[in-house]
Amino acid sequence: MSITGDCDDVVVSGDNLVIAATEIDDLIVRGNNNVIAVQDLDNVEVSGSGNHVGWDPAYEDDPDVENHGPKNVLRHDAVGSAELDL
């Protein structure tokens, strides 16, 4: 799934999703084993397990991160590259 444009609040509720987004102010992930790449991410809150959330440090180098689950990877290179091609 691809999300373009500037989004204020995005809630992802599901499992095994792959999402690419341009800009999200507040991302809430409720699910398991999701892969989410966001070019510009301000805040992220993750519940569940096995989620990978990454962002491009050229656009956002220090988002607010809240991790409420095991085996989640929340960092700029979490989806395999610091350069996210969306």
Buried (B, 14 or more C-beta within 10 A) or exposed (E): EEBEEEBEEBEBEBBEBEBBBBBBBBBBBBBBBBBBBBBBBBBBBBBBEBBBBBBBBEBBEEBEBEBEBEEBBBBBBBBEEEEBEE
